[in-house]
Amino acid sequence: MIENDKSKLTPEQKKQLLDFLNASPFYRYMQMEALDAEDGRSFFRLRVKDDFKNLYGILHGGVIATILDSTCSIAVASLLEPGEFSYTLDQRINYIGNVREGVLYGRGRTIHKGKRTAVSEGEIRDGDDNLIAFGVNTLYLFRGEG
C-alpha cells in the first residue's frame, strides 16, 4: 500500500472533497456515495435499485463495474497533486457473487502510483460482508486538462 508522506487532510478538507465527489450528477443518479477518500484509500456505498437489475432479477455486472471503477479511481485520486488528473486505462474484474437487493460497499486501495500510471485494487461487498467482486484498475496520470 502506498503511504502518503504528505500531511493528512484536515477534517474540513476531507468534508470538501467528499461533498465535491458526491455532488456528481452520475453518483447521485446511481445513488452511489463516497464515504471516505484519503491517503490512497477509498470507501463507497451504492444502493441497489430495481432499475439496475438484469433480466434475471440480479444486479447487472455493469453496476458492479461502476462502483469498482469509482472505488479504485478515487483511491488513486486521493494521492494526486494539484493539477494532476487520472482516467482508467484498464479494469479487470472477478465477479464472485450476485445481489438482488440491499446495499453494496466498495473499498479501494492504491497499489502503485508512478509518474504516468497508477494501479489500484478494490473489492465490493454486500451488506452482510459477502464478497461480490474483486478487481484491479490501471490508471493513466497526466497534468492539465483531459
N, CA, C and O atoms as a GROMACS GRO file, in nm:
protein
  584
    1MET      N    1   0.085  -0.118   0.000
    1MET     CA    2   0.000   0.000   0.000
    1MET      C    3   0.088   0.123   0.000
    1MET      O    4   0.190   0.127   0.068
    2ILE      N    5   0.048   0.221  -0.075
    2ILE     CA    6   0.116   0.349  -0.080
    2ILE      C    7   0.089   0.424   0.049
    2ILE      O    8  -0.026   0.438   0.089
    3GLU      N    9   0.190   0.470   0.112
    3GLU     CA   10   0.174   0.558   0.227
    3GLU      C   11   0.206   0.698   0.181
    3GLU      O   12   0.314   0.722   0.126
    4ASN      N   13   0.116   0.789   0.204
    4ASN     CA   14   0.133   0.927   0.161
    4ASN      C   15   0.220   0.999   0.264
    4ASN      O   16   0.183   1.008   0.381
    5ASP      N   17   0.336   1.051   0.220
    5ASP     CA   18   0.426   1.122   0.309
    5ASP      C   19   0.374   1.261   0.345
    5ASP      O   20   0.423   1.323   0.439
    6LYS      N   21   0.278   1.309   0.270
    6LYS     CA   22   0.226   1.443   0.294
    6LYS      C   23   0.131   1.442   0.412
    6LYS      O   24   0.081   1.338   0.454
    7SER      N   25   0.108   1.562   0.465
    7SER     CA   26   0.016   1.571   0.578
    7SER      C   27  -0.123   1.525   0.537
    7SER      O   28  -0.164   1.540   0.422
    8LYS      N   29  -0.194   1.471   0.630
    8LYS     CA   30  -0.330   1.424   0.606
    8LYS      C   31  -0.422   1.542   0.585
    8LYS      O   32  -0.391   1.655   0.623
    9LEU      N   33  -0.536   1.515   0.525
    9LEU     CA   34  -0.636   1.619   0.506
    9LEU      C   35  -0.692   1.662   0.642
    9LEU      O   36  -0.709   1.580   0.732
   10THR      N   37  -0.719   1.788   0.653
   10THR     CA   38  -0.790   1.834   0.772
   10THR      C   39  -0.934   1.784   0.761
   10THR      O   40  -0.979   1.748   0.652
   11PRO      N   41  -1.007   1.781   0.871
   11PRO     CA   42  -1.149   1.740   0.862
   11PRO      C   43  -1.228   1.826   0.764
   11PRO      O   44  -1.313   1.775   0.692
   12GLU      N   45  -1.200   1.956   0.760
   12GLU     CA   46  -1.271   2.044   0.666
   12GLU      C   47  -1.235   2.010   0.521
   12GLU      O   48  -1.322   2.009   0.434
   13GLN      N   49  -1.106   1.983   0.493
   13GLN     CA   50  -1.065   1.945   0.357
   13GLN      C   51  -1.129   1.813   0.315
   13GLN      O   52  -1.172   1.798   0.201
   14LYS      N   53  -1.135   1.718   0.407
   14LYS     CA   54  -1.197   1.590   0.376
   14LYS      C   55  -1.345   1.608   0.345
   14LYS      O   56  -1.396   1.549   0.250
   15LYS      N   57  -1.414   1.689   0.425
   15LYS     CA   58  -1.555   1.716   0.401
   15LYS      C   59  -1.574   1.781   0.264
   15LYS      O   60  -1.666   1.745   0.191
   16GLN      N   61  -1.488   1.876   0.229
   16GLN     CA   62  -1.498   1.943   0.099
   16GLN      C   63  -1.478   1.843  -0.014
   16GLN      O   64  -1.549   1.847  -0.114
   17LEU      N   65  -1.381   1.753   0.002
   17LEU     CA   66  -1.356   1.652  -0.101
   17LEU      C   67  -1.478   1.561  -0.118
   17LEU      O   68  -1.522   1.537  -0.230
   18LEU      N   69  -1.530   1.510  -0.008
   18LEU     CA   70  -1.645   1.420  -0.017
   18LEU      C   71  -1.768   1.491  -0.071
   18LEU      O   72  -1.844   1.434  -0.149
   19ASP      N   73  -1.789   1.616  -0.031
   19ASP     CA   74  -1.901   1.695  -0.086
   19ASP      C   75  -1.885   1.712  -0.236
   19ASP      O   76  -1.982   1.701  -0.311
   20PHE      N   77  -1.763   1.739  -0.281
   20PHE     CA   78  -1.735   1.756  -0.424
   20PHE      C   79  -1.765   1.627  -0.500
   20PHE      O   80  -1.833   1.630  -0.602
   21LEU      N   81  -1.715   1.515  -0.450
   21LEU     CA   82  -1.739   1.386  -0.517
   21LEU      C   83  -1.888   1.354  -0.521
   21LEU      O   84  -1.940   1.312  -0.625
   22ASN      N   85  -1.955   1.373  -0.410
   22ASN     CA   86  -2.096   1.335  -0.400
   22ASN      C   87  -2.190   1.432  -0.472
   22ASN      O   88  -2.309   1.404  -0.483
   23ALA      N   89  -2.138   1.543  -0.519
   23ALA     CA   90  -2.218   1.636  -0.599
   23ALA      C   91  -2.226   1.591  -0.745
   23ALA      O   92  -2.300   1.650  -0.824
   24SER      N   93  -2.152   1.488  -0.780
   24SER     CA   94  -2.152   1.437  -0.917
   24SER      C   95  -2.293   1.394  -0.957
   24SER      O   96  -2.356   1.315  -0.887
   25PRO      N   97  -2.344   1.446  -1.069
   25PRO     CA   98  -2.477   1.402  -1.115
   25PRO      C   99  -2.483   1.250  -1.135
   25PRO      O  100  -2.586   1.188  -1.107
   26PHE      N  101  -2.375   1.192  -1.184
   26PHE     CA  102  -2.372   1.047  -1.206
   26PHE      C  103  -2.380   0.972  -1.074
   26PHE      O  104  -2.457   0.877  -1.061
   27TYR      N  105  -2.302   1.014  -0.975
   27TYR     CA  106  -2.308   0.949  -0.844
   27TYR      C  107  -2.449   0.960  -0.785
   27TYR      O  108  -2.502   0.864  -0.729
   28ARG      N  109  -2.510   1.078  -0.799
   28ARG     CA  110  -2.646   1.096  -0.745
   28ARG      C  111  -2.744   1.004  -0.818
   28ARG      O  112  -2.828   0.940  -0.755
   29TYR      N  113  -2.733   0.998  -0.951
   29TYR     CA  114  -2.823   0.911  -1.028
   29TYR      C  115  -2.806   0.765  -0.986
   29TYR      O  116  -2.904   0.692  -0.970
   30MET      N  117  -2.682   0.724  -0.967
   30MET     CA  118  -2.653   0.586  -0.929
   30MET      C  119  -2.682   0.559  -0.781
   30MET      O  120  -2.676   0.444  -0.736
   31GLN      N  121  -2.713   0.663  -0.706
   31GLN     CA  122  -2.729   0.653  -0.561
   31GLN      C  123  -2.602   0.593  -0.498
   31GLN      O  124  -2.608   0.510  -0.408
   32MET      N  125  -2.489   0.640  -0.549
   32MET     CA  126  -2.358   0.598  -0.502
   32MET      C  127  -2.299   0.712  -0.421
   32MET      O  128  -2.310   0.828  -0.460
   33GLU      N  129  -2.236   0.680  -0.310
   33GLU     CA  130  -2.184   0.784  -0.223
   33GLU      C  131  -2.042   0.751  -0.180
   33GLU      O  132  -2.013   0.640  -0.136
   34ALA      N  133  -1.954   0.850  -0.194
   34ALA     CA  134  -1.818   0.839  -0.141
   34ALA      C  135  -1.826   0.866   0.009
   34ALA      O  136  -1.867   0.974   0.050
   35LEU      N  137  -1.787   0.768   0.089
   35LEU     CA  138  -1.791   0.782   0.234
   35LEU      C  139  -1.655   0.822   0.290
   35LEU      O  140  -1.647   0.884   0.396
   36ASP      N  141  -1.547   0.787   0.218
   36ASP     CA  142  -1.412   0.821   0.262
   36ASP      C  143  -1.319   0.818   0.142
   36ASP      O  144  -1.337   0.739   0.050
   37ALA      N  145  -1.220   0.906   0.145
   37ALA     CA  146  -1.118   0.911   0.040
   37ALA      C  147  -0.998   0.985   0.096
   37ALA      O  148  -1.002   1.107   0.114
   38GLU      N  149  -0.892   0.911   0.123
   38GLU     CA  150  -0.773   0.974   0.179
   38GLU      C  151  -0.657   0.876   0.179
   38GLU      O  152  -0.674   0.756   0.201
   39ASP      N  153  -0.537   0.930   0.154
   39ASP     CA  154  -0.413   0.853   0.166
   39ASP      C  155  -0.412   0.723   0.086
   39ASP      O  156  -0.366   0.619   0.135
   40GLY      N  157  -0.463   0.729  -0.037
   40GLY     CA  158  -0.457   0.613  -0.124
   40GLY      C  159  -0.566   0.510  -0.100
   40GLY      O  160  -0.557   0.397  -0.150
   41ARG      N  161  -0.668   0.547  -0.027
   41ARG     CA  162  -0.779   0.456   0.003
   41ARG      C  163  -0.911   0.525  -0.024
   41ARG      O  164  -0.920   0.648  -0.026
   42SER      N  165  -1.014   0.444  -0.044
   42SER     CA  166  -1.148   0.500  -0.060
   42SER      C  167  -1.251   0.400  -0.008
   42SER      O  168  -1.224   0.281   0.007
   43PHE      N  169  -1.369   0.453   0.020
   43PHE     CA  170  -1.480   0.371   0.069
   43PHE      C  171  -1.608   0.428   0.011
   43PHE      O  172  -1.637   0.546   0.028
   44PHE      N  173  -1.685   0.344  -0.059
   44PHE     CA  174  -1.808   0.385  -0.128
   44PHE      C  175  -1.925   0.300  -0.085
   44PHE      O  176  -1.910   0.188  -0.035
   45ARG      N  177  -2.044   0.356  -0.107
   45ARG     CA  178  -2.169   0.282  -0.083
   45ARG      C  179  -2.259   0.304  -0.204
   45ARG      O  180  -2.264   0.414  -0.259
   46LEU      N  181  -2.329   0.199  -0.246
   46LEU     CA  182  -2.424   0.208  -0.356
   46LEU      C  183  -2.550   0.131  -0.319
   46LEU      O  184  -2.543   0.015  -0.279
   47ARG      N  185  -2.663   0.197  -0.332
   47ARG     CA  186  -2.792   0.133  -0.304
   47ARG      C  187  -2.842   0.065  -0.431
   47ARG      O  188  -2.846   0.126  -0.538
   48VAL      N  189  -2.880  -0.060  -0.418
   48VAL     CA  190  -2.932  -0.137  -0.532
   48VAL      C  191  -3.072  -0.087  -0.564
   48VAL      O  192  -3.158  -0.079  -0.475
   49LYS      N  193  -3.096  -0.055  -0.691
   49LYS     CA  194  -3.228  -0.012  -0.737
   49LYS      C  195  -3.280  -0.117  -0.836
   49LYS      O  196  -3.202  -0.184  -0.902
   50ASP      N  197  -3.411  -0.130  -0.845
   50ASP     CA  198  -3.470  -0.223  -0.941
   50ASP      C  199  -3.426  -0.192  -1.083
   50ASP      O  200  -3.410  -0.283  -1.165
   51ASP      N  201  -3.405  -0.064  -1.114
   51ASP     CA  202  -3.360  -0.024  -1.248
   51ASP      C  203  -3.222  -0.079  -1.283
   51ASP      O  204  -3.185  -0.080  -1.400
   52PHE      N  205  -3.147  -0.125  -1.184
   52PHE     CA  206  -3.011  -0.174  -1.205
   52PHE      C  207  -3.006  -0.326  -1.228
   52PHE      O  208  -2.899  -0.383  -1.247
   53LYS      N  209  -3.122  -0.390  -1.226
   53LYS     CA  210  -3.124  -0.536  -1.236
   53LYS      C  211  -3.134  -0.581  -1.381
   53LYS      O  212  -3.189  -0.512  -1.467
   54ASN      N  213  -3.078  -0.700  -1.406
   54ASN     CA  214  -3.086  -0.757  -1.540
   54ASN      C  215  -3.214  -0.838  -1.556
   54ASN      O  216  -3.300  -0.836  -1.468
   55LEU      N  217  -3.228  -0.908  -1.666
   55LEU     CA  218  -3.349  -0.985  -1.694
   55LEU      C  219  -3.372  -1.099  -1.594
   55LEU      O  220  -3.483  -1.151  -1.584
   56TYR      N  221  -3.269  -1.137  -1.520
   56TYR     CA  222  -3.280  -1.246  -1.423
   56TYR      C  223  -3.310  -1.195  -1.282
   56TYR      O  224  -3.320  -1.273  -1.188
   57GLY      N  225  -3.325  -1.062  -1.268
   57GLY     CA  226  -3.358  -1.004  -1.139
   57GLY      C  227  -3.240  -0.984  -1.047
   57GLY      O  228  -3.257  -0.956  -0.928
   58ILE      N  229  -3.118  -0.997  -1.102
   58ILE     CA  230  -2.999  -0.972  -1.020
   58ILE      C  231  -2.929  -0.845  -1.071
   58ILE      O  232  -2.949  -0.803  -1.185
   59LEU      N  233  -2.849  -0.788  -0.986
   59LEU     CA  234  -2.779  -0.665  -1.019
   59LEU      C  235  -2.691  -0.685  -1.142
   59LEU      O  236  -2.613  -0.780  -1.148
   60HIS      N  237  -2.704  -0.597  -1.239
   60HIS     CA  238  -2.626  -0.604  -1.362
   60HIS      C  239  -2.478  -0.585  -1.331
   60HIS      O  240  -2.441  -0.502  -1.248
   61GLY      N  241  -2.394  -0.662  -1.397
   61GLY     CA  242  -2.250  -0.654  -1.376
   61GLY      C  243  -2.192  -0.516  -1.404
   61GLY      O  244  -2.090  -0.478  -1.346
   62GLY      N  245  -2.256  -0.441  -1.493
   62GLY     CA  246  -2.208  -0.306  -1.523
   62GLY      C  247  -2.218  -0.212  -1.404
   62GLY      O  248  -2.138  -0.120  -1.390
   63VAL      N  249  -2.316  -0.234  -1.319
   63VAL     CA  250  -2.330  -0.153  -1.198
   63VAL      C  251  -2.217  -0.186  -1.101
   63VAL      O  252  -2.160  -0.096  -1.038
   64ILE      N  253  -2.185  -0.313  -1.090
   64ILE     CA  254  -2.074  -0.354  -1.004
   64ILE      C  255  -1.944  -0.297  -1.060
   64ILE      O  256  -1.859  -0.250  -0.983
   65ALA      N  257  -1.928  -0.300  -1.191
   65ALA     CA  258  -1.808  -0.241  -1.253
   65ALA      C  259  -1.800  -0.091  -1.225
   65ALA      O  260  -1.692  -0.036  -1.207
   66THR      N  261  -1.915  -0.026  -1.223
   66THR     CA  262  -1.919   0.119  -1.197
   66THR      C  263  -1.868   0.152  -1.058
   66THR      O  264  -1.783   0.240  -1.043
   67ILE      N  265  -1.918   0.084  -0.956
   67ILE     CA  266  -1.874   0.115  -0.820
   67ILE      C  267  -1.727   0.075  -0.802
   67ILE      O  268  -1.653   0.141  -0.730
   68LEU      N  269  -1.686  -0.034  -0.867
   68LEU     CA  270  -1.546  -0.076  -0.857
   68LEU      C  271  -1.455   0.028  -0.922
   68LEU      O  272  -1.350   0.062  -0.867
   69ASP      N  273  -1.493   0.078  -1.038
   69ASP     CA  274  -1.413   0.180  -1.106
   69ASP      C  275  -1.401   0.306  -1.021
   69ASP      O  276  -1.292   0.362  -1.007
   70SER      N  277  -1.512   0.350  -0.964
   70SER     CA  278  -1.507   0.470  -0.879
   70SER      C  279  -1.423   0.446  -0.754
   70SER      O  280  -1.343   0.531  -0.716
   71THR      N  281  -1.440   0.331  -0.693
   71THR     CA  282  -1.364   0.297  -0.573
   71THR      C  283  -1.214   0.299  -0.601
   71THR      O  284  -1.137   0.358  -0.526
   72CYS      N  285  -1.173   0.233  -0.710
   72CYS     CA  286  -1.031   0.227  -0.745
   72CYS      C  287  -0.978   0.363  -0.789
   72CYS      O  288  -0.867   0.402  -0.750
   73SER      N  289  -1.055   0.435  -0.868
   73SER     CA  290  -1.011   0.564  -0.920
   73SER      C  291  -0.996   0.668  -0.810
   73SER      O  292  -0.899   0.744  -0.810
   74ILE      N  293  -1.089   0.673  -0.719
   74ILE     CA  294  -1.083   0.774  -0.614
   74ILE      C  295  -0.974   0.741  -0.513
   74ILE      O  296  -0.917   0.832  -0.452
   75ALA      N  297  -0.943   0.614  -0.494
   75ALA     CA  298  -0.828   0.579  -0.408
   75ALA      C  299  -0.701   0.642  -0.464
   75ALA      O  300  -0.621   0.699  -0.390
   76VAL      N  301  -0.681   0.632  -0.596
   76VAL     CA  302  -0.565   0.695  -0.661
   76VAL      C  303  -0.577   0.847  -0.656
   76VAL      O  304  -0.480   0.916  -0.627
   77ALA      N  305  -0.695   0.898  -0.686
   77ALA     CA  306  -0.716   1.044  -0.689
   77ALA      C  307  -0.682   1.108  -0.555
   77ALA      O  308  -0.641   1.224  -0.551
   78SER      N  309  -0.697   1.034  -0.446
   78SER     CA  310  -0.666   1.090  -0.315
   78SER      C  311  -0.517   1.119  -0.298
   78SER      O  312  -0.477   1.185  -0.202
   79LEU      N  313  -0.435   1.069  -0.390
   79LEU     CA  314  -0.290   1.091  -0.384
   79LEU      C  315  -0.241   1.191  -0.488
   79LEU      O  316  -0.123   1.225  -0.490
   80LEU      N  317  -0.330   1.238  -0.574
   80LEU     CA  318  -0.287   1.326  -0.682
   80LEU      C  319  -0.250   1.465  -0.631
   80LEU      O  320  -0.306   1.515  -0.534
   81GLU      N  321  -0.152   1.524  -0.701
   81GLU     CA  322  -0.111   1.661  -0.671
   81GLU      C  323  -0.208   1.758  -0.736
   81GLU      O  324  -0.280   1.720  -0.829
   82PRO      N  325  -0.211   1.884  -0.690
   82PRO     CA  326  -0.294   1.983  -0.759
   82PRO      C  327  -0.255   1.991  -0.907
   82PRO      O  328  -0.136   1.995  -0.940
   83GLY      N  329  -0.354   1.992  -0.995
   83GLY     CA  330  -0.329   1.997  -1.139
   83GLY      C  331  -0.301   1.862  -1.202
   83GLY      O  332  -0.282   1.854  -1.324
   84GLU      N  333  -0.300   1.757  -1.123
   84GLU     CA  334  -0.278   1.621  -1.173
   84GLU      C  335  -0.413   1.551  -1.180
   84GLU      O  336  -0.495   1.564  -1.090
   85PHE      N  337  -0.435   1.476  -1.288
   85PHE     CA  338  -0.563   1.408  -1.312
   85PHE      C  339  -0.536   1.265  -1.354
   85PHE      O  340  -0.423   1.227  -1.384
   86SER      N  341  -0.643   1.185  -1.357
   86SER     CA  342  -0.628   1.046  -1.398
   86SER      C  343  -0.753   0.998  -1.469
   86SER      O  344  -0.862   1.054  -1.452
   87TYR      N  345  -0.737   0.894  -1.547
   87TYR     CA  346  -0.851   0.821  -1.601
   87TYR      C  347  -0.814   0.675  -1.615
   87TYR      O  348  -0.697   0.639  -1.626
   88THR      N  349  -0.916   0.591  -1.614
   88THR     CA  350  -0.895   0.447  -1.616
   88THR      C  351  -0.853   0.401  -1.755
   88THR      O  352  -0.920   0.430  -1.854
   89LEU      N  353  -0.741   0.328  -1.760
   89LEU     CA  354  -0.694   0.264  -1.884
   89LEU      C  355  -0.746   0.121  -1.897
   89LEU      O  356  -0.778   0.075  -2.006
   90ASP      N  357  -0.753   0.053  -1.784
   90ASP     CA  358  -0.788  -0.089  -1.786
   90ASP      C  359  -0.854  -0.125  -1.654
   90ASP      O  360  -0.815  -0.076  -1.548
   91GLN      N  361  -0.955  -0.211  -1.662
   91GLN     CA  362  -1.021  -0.261  -1.542
   91GLN      C  363  -1.041  -0.410  -1.559
   91GLN      O  364  -1.095  -0.456  -1.660
   92ARG      N  365  -0.999  -0.485  -1.460
   92ARG     CA  366  -1.018  -0.630  -1.460
   92ARG      C  367  -1.100  -0.666  -1.338
   92ARG      O  368  -1.070  -0.626  -1.226
   93ILE      N  369  -1.205  -0.744  -1.362
   93ILE     CA  370  -1.300  -0.775  -1.255
   93ILE      C  371  -1.320  -0.926  -1.246
   93ILE      O  372  -1.334  -0.995  -1.347
   94ASN      N  373  -1.323  -0.974  -1.125
   94ASN     CA  374  -1.367  -1.110  -1.097
   94ASN      C  375  -1.500  -1.098  -1.024
   94ASN      O  376  -1.506  -1.048  -0.911
   95TYR      N  377  -1.606  -1.144  -1.089
   95TYR     CA  378  -1.739  -1.144  -1.027
   95TYR      C  379  -1.750  -1.273  -0.946
   95TYR      O  380  -1.731  -1.382  -0.998
   96ILE      N  381  -1.782  -1.259  -0.818
   96ILE     CA  382  -1.780  -1.374  -0.728
   96ILE      C  383  -1.920  -1.409  -0.680
   96ILE      O  384  -1.954  -1.527  -0.668
   97GLY      N  385  -2.001  -1.310  -0.652
   97GLY     CA  386  -2.137  -1.333  -0.603
   97GLY      C  387  -2.234  -1.245  -0.679
   97GLY      O  388  -2.195  -1.166  -0.764
   98ASN      N  389  -2.362  -1.261  -0.647
   98ASN     CA  390  -2.461  -1.173  -0.708
   98ASN      C  391  -2.548  -1.110  -0.600
   98ASN      O  392  -2.548  -1.153  -0.485
   99VAL      N  393  -2.621  -1.009  -0.642
   99VAL     CA  394  -2.700  -0.930  -0.548
   99VAL      C  395  -2.838  -0.906  -0.609
   99VAL      O  396  -2.849  -0.882  -0.729
  100ARG      N  397  -2.940  -0.912  -0.528
  100ARG     CA  398  -3.076  -0.882  -0.573
  100ARG      C  399  -3.129  -0.754  -0.508
  100ARG      O  400  -3.213  -0.686  -0.566
  101GLU      N  401  -3.080  -0.721  -0.390
  101GLU     CA  402  -3.130  -0.604  -0.319
  101GLU      C  403  -3.028  -0.562  -0.213
  101GLU      O  404  -2.930  -0.633  -0.187
  102GLY      N  405  -3.053  -0.447  -0.153
  102GLY     CA  406  -2.969  -0.402  -0.043
  102GLY      C  407  -2.869  -0.296  -0.083
  102GLY      O  408  -2.896  -0.211  -0.168
  103VAL      N  409  -2.755  -0.303  -0.020
  103VAL     CA  410  -2.651  -0.202  -0.036
  103VAL      C  411  -2.519  -0.273  -0.065
  103VAL      O  412  -2.489  -0.378  -0.008
  104LEU      N  413  -2.440  -0.212  -0.153
  104LEU     CA  414  -2.304  -0.258  -0.179
  104LEU      C  415  -2.205  -0.160  -0.119
  104LEU      O  416  -2.231  -0.040  -0.112
  105TYR      N  417  -2.093  -0.212  -0.075
  105TYR     CA  418  -1.983  -0.130  -0.022
  105TYR      C  419  -1.858  -0.161  -0.101
  105TYR      O  420  -1.823  -0.277  -0.123
  106GLY      N  421  -1.789  -0.056  -0.143
  106GLY     CA  422  -1.664  -0.072  -0.217
  106GLY      C  423  -1.549  -0.012  -0.142
  106GLY      O  424  -1.558   0.102  -0.093
  107ARG      N  425  -1.441  -0.086  -0.131
  107ARG     CA  426  -1.316  -0.037  -0.072
  107ARG      C  427  -1.208  -0.040  -0.177
  107ARG      O  428  -1.188  -0.141  -0.245
  108GLY      N  429  -1.138   0.071  -0.190
  108GLY     CA  430  -1.030   0.079  -0.286
  108GLY      C  431  -0.898   0.107  -0.217
  108GLY      O  432  -0.894   0.168  -0.110
  109ARG      N  433  -0.789   0.061  -0.279
  109ARG     CA  434  -0.656   0.078  -0.222
  109ARG      C  435  -0.556   0.096  -0.336
  109ARG      O  436  -0.555   0.019  -0.432
  110THR      N  437  -0.474   0.198  -0.324
  110THR     CA  438  -0.371   0.224  -0.424
  110THR      C  439  -0.255   0.128  -0.401
  110THR      O  440  -0.203   0.117  -0.289
  111ILE      N  441  -0.214   0.060  -0.507
  111ILE     CA  442  -0.101  -0.032  -0.501
  111ILE      C  443   0.027   0.036  -0.546
  111ILE      O  444   0.134   0.016  -0.488
  112HIS      N  445   0.016   0.119  -0.652
  112HIS     CA  446   0.133   0.185  -0.711
  112HIS      C  447   0.090   0.318  -0.771
  112HIS      O  448  -0.014   0.327  -0.837
  113LYS      N  449   0.170   0.420  -0.748
  113LYS     CA  450   0.150   0.548  -0.815
  113LYS      C  451   0.285   0.592  -0.868
  113LYS      O  452   0.376   0.626  -0.792
  114GLY      N  453   0.296   0.592  -1.000
  114GLY     CA  454   0.418   0.638  -1.064
  114GLY      C  455   0.398   0.775  -1.126
  114GLY      O  456   0.308   0.849  -1.088
  115LYS      N  457   0.484   0.808  -1.224
  115LYS     CA  458   0.473   0.937  -1.292
  115LYS      C  459   0.362   0.939  -1.395
  115LYS      O  460   0.297   1.042  -1.414
  116ARG      N  461   0.338   0.828  -1.463
  116ARG     CA  462   0.239   0.823  -1.571
  116ARG      C  463   0.125   0.725  -1.548
  116ARG      O  464   0.020   0.737  -1.610
  117THR      N  465   0.145   0.629  -1.460
  117THR     CA  466   0.039   0.531  -1.435
  117THR      C  467   0.026   0.503  -1.286
  117THR      O  468   0.116   0.530  -1.207
  118ALA      N  469  -0.088   0.449  -1.252
  118ALA     CA  470  -0.114   0.404  -1.115
  118ALA      C  471  -0.194   0.275  -1.123
  118ALA      O  472  -0.263   0.249  -1.222
  119VAL      N  473  -0.184   0.194  -1.020
  119VAL     CA  474  -0.259   0.069  -1.011
  119VAL      C  475  -0.330   0.067  -0.876
  119VAL      O  476  -0.270   0.098  -0.773
  120SER      N  477  -0.456   0.031  -0.880
  120SER     CA  478  -0.533   0.021  -0.756
  120SER      C  479  -0.617  -0.106  -0.761
  120SER      O  480  -0.646  -0.160  -0.867
  121GLU      N  481  -0.654  -0.152  -0.643
  121GLU     CA  482  -0.740  -0.269  -0.633
  121GLU      C  483  -0.861  -0.233  -0.551
  121GLU      O  484  -0.858  -0.142  -0.468
  122GLY      N  485  -0.969  -0.306  -0.575
  122GLY     CA  486  -1.090  -0.281  -0.499
  122GLY      C  487  -1.169  -0.408  -0.480
  122GLY      O  488  -1.155  -0.504  -0.555
  123GLU      N  489  -1.251  -0.405  -0.379
  123GLU     CA  490  -1.344  -0.516  -0.360
  123GLU      C  491  -1.480  -0.459  -0.326
  123GLU      O  492  -1.493  -0.355  -0.261
  124ILE      N  493  -1.580  -0.531  -0.371
  124ILE     CA  494  -1.719  -0.493  -0.349
  124ILE      C  495  -1.783  -0.600  -0.262
  124ILE      O  496  -1.773  -0.720  -0.290
  125ARG      N  497  -1.848  -0.556  -0.156
  125ARG     CA  498  -1.915  -0.648  -0.063
  125ARG      C  499  -2.059  -0.603  -0.042
  125ARG      O  500  -2.092  -0.486  -0.057
  126ASP      N  501  -2.144  -0.699  -0.009
  126ASP     CA  502  -2.282  -0.664   0.021
  126ASP      C  503  -2.295  -0.627   0.169
  126ASP      O  504  -2.196  -0.627   0.242
  127GLY      N  505  -2.416  -0.595   0.211
  127GLY     CA  506  -2.441  -0.554   0.348
  127GLY      C  507  -2.412  -0.660   0.452
  127GLY      O  508  -2.398  -0.629   0.570
  128ASP      N  509  -2.404  -0.787   0.410
  128ASP     CA  510  -2.370  -0.897   0.501
  128ASP      C  511  -2.222  -0.932   0.495
  128ASP      O  512  -2.181  -1.035   0.549
  129ASP      N  513  -2.142  -0.848   0.429
  129ASP     CA  514  -1.998  -0.863   0.414
  129ASP      C  515  -1.958  -0.979   0.322
  129ASP      O  516  -1.845  -1.027   0.328
  130ASN      N  517  -2.050  -1.024   0.235
  130ASN     CA  518  -2.016  -1.126   0.134
  130ASN      C  519  -1.941  -1.059   0.020
  130ASN      O  520  -1.980  -0.952  -0.026
  131LEU      N  521  -1.834  -1.121  -0.025
  131LEU     CA  522  -1.757  -1.068  -0.137
  131LEU      C  523  -1.837  -1.087  -0.266
  131LEU      O  524  -1.876  -1.198  -0.300
  132ILE      N  525  -1.861  -0.977  -0.337
  132ILE     CA  526  -1.937  -0.979  -0.461
  132ILE      C  527  -1.844  -0.970  -0.581
  132ILE      O  528  -1.867  -1.037  -0.682
  133ALA      N  529  -1.739  -0.889  -0.571
  133ALA     CA  530  -1.645  -0.875  -0.682
  133ALA      C  531  -1.512  -0.820  -0.630
  133ALA      O  532  -1.506  -0.753  -0.528
  134PHE      N  533  -1.408  -0.853  -0.705
  134PHE     CA  534  -1.274  -0.802  -0.678
  134PHE      C  535  -1.217  -0.756  -0.810
  134PHE      O  536  -1.244  -0.816  -0.914
  135GLY      N  537  -1.140  -0.649  -0.808
  135GLY     CA  538  -1.083  -0.602  -0.934
  135GLY      C  539  -0.959  -0.519  -0.916
  135GLY      O  540  -0.925  -0.475  -0.806
  136VAL      N  541  -0.893  -0.497  -1.030
  136VAL     CA  542  -0.772  -0.416  -1.036
  136VAL      C  543  -0.788  -0.318  -1.151
  136VAL      O  544  -0.830  -0.356  -1.260
  137ASN      N  545  -0.754  -0.193  -1.126
  137ASN     CA  546  -0.758  -0.089  -1.228
  137ASN      C  547  -0.618  -0.035  -1.253
  137ASN      O  548  -0.538  -0.022  -1.161
  138THR      N  549  -0.590  -0.003  -1.378
  138THR     CA  550  -0.471   0.072  -1.415
  138THR      C  551  -0.520   0.208  -1.464
  138THR      O  552  -0.611   0.218  -1.546
  139LEU      N  553  -0.458   0.312  -1.411
  139LEU     CA  554  -0.499   0.449  -1.445
  139LEU      C  555  -0.384   0.523  -1.511
  139LEU      O  556  -0.267   0.501  -1.478
  140TYR      N  557  -0.417   0.612  -1.603
  140TYR     CA  558  -0.320   0.699  -1.666
  140TYR      C  559  -0.321   0.832  -1.590
  140TYR      O  560  -0.427   0.887  -1.563
  141LEU      N  561  -0.204   0.882  -1.557
  141LEU     CA  562  -0.190   1.007  -1.484
  141LEU      C  563  -0.137   1.115  -1.579
  141LEU      O  564  -0.048   1.090  -1.660
  142PHE      N  565  -0.193   1.235  -1.567
  142PHE     CA  566  -0.148   1.344  -1.654
  142PHE      C  567  -0.171   1.478  -1.583
  142PHE      O  568  -0.243   1.487  -1.484
  143ARG      N  569  -0.107   1.581  -1.637
  143ARG     CA  570  -0.123   1.718  -1.586
  143ARG      C  571  -0.203   1.800  -1.688
  143ARG      O  572  -0.197   1.776  -1.808
  144GLY      N  573  -0.277   1.897  -1.636
  144GLY     CA  574  -0.353   1.985  -1.726
  144GLY      C  575  -0.492   1.933  -1.753
  144GLY      O  576  -0.545   1.851  -1.678
  145GLU      N  577  -0.549   1.982  -1.860
  145GLU     CA  578  -0.686   1.944  -1.894
  145GLU      C  579  -0.687   1.810  -1.967
  145GLU      O  580  -0.595   1.777  -2.042
  146GLY      N  581  -0.796   1.733  -1.944
  146GLY     CA  582  -0.810   1.600  -2.002
  146GLY      C  583  -0.840   1.608  -2.146
  146GLY      O  584  -0.855   1.505  -2.211
   0.00000   0.00000   0.00000
